[in-house]
Amino acid sequence: MKARLTITLKSGVLDPQGRAIQAALGGLGFDGVGDVRAGKVIELELAEGTPPETIDAMCRQLLANTVMENYRVELL
């Protein structure tokens, strides 16, 4: 079983990586790019039958900083 975790910064949290990407795109001539928010995607290969609560616990305890990040879990 696979799980895909999408982790993004909460709204209101400054995103320096997103700002750097936005500036670089502008420098390359890509005009019209608005706000850029960077995040991360983590894919896990899990044993069949792994409870969703276990995946949620992994996110809360290690994979996402829940003070400043949101996460979404998709089972693939």
RADA-V469114 format. One record per residue. N is the residue number from 1. PHI is phi in radians with two decimals (NA if undefined). Layout:
# RADA-V469114
<<N PHI> <N PHI>>
This chain:
# RADA-V469114
<<1 NA> <2 -2.02> <3 -2.24> <4 -1.95> <5 -1.88> <6 -1.93> <7 -2.04> <8 -2.32> <9 -1.25> <10 -1.17> <11 -1.10> <12 1.64> <13 -1.53> <14 -1.08> <15 -2.20> <16 -1.10> <17 -1.16> <18 -1.07> <19 -1.11> <20 -1.12> <21 -1.12> <22 -1.04> <23 -1.13> <24 -1.14> <25 -1.08> <26 -1.07> <27 -1.13> <28 -1.53> <29 1.63> <30 -1.52> <31 -1.44> <32 1.46> <33 -1.48> <34 -1.44> <35 -1.08> <36 -2.05> <37 -2.11> <38 -1.72> <39 -2.55> <40 -2.52> <41 -2.14> <42 -2.15> <43 -1.93> <44 -2.03> <45 -1.68> <46 -2.12> <47 -1.12> <48 -0.96> <49 1.49> <50 -1.06> <51 -1.17> <52 -0.97> <53 -1.10> <54 -1.18> <55 -1.13> <56 -1.06> <57 -1.12> <58 -1.04> <59 -1.13> <60 -1.14> <61 -1.58> <62 -2.44> <63 -1.41> <64 -2.26> <65 -1.59> <66 -1.19> <67 -1.22> <68 -2.18> <69 -2.23> <70 -1.81> <71 -2.45> <72 -2.27> <73 -1.94> <74 -2.11> <75 -1.57> <76 -1.77>>
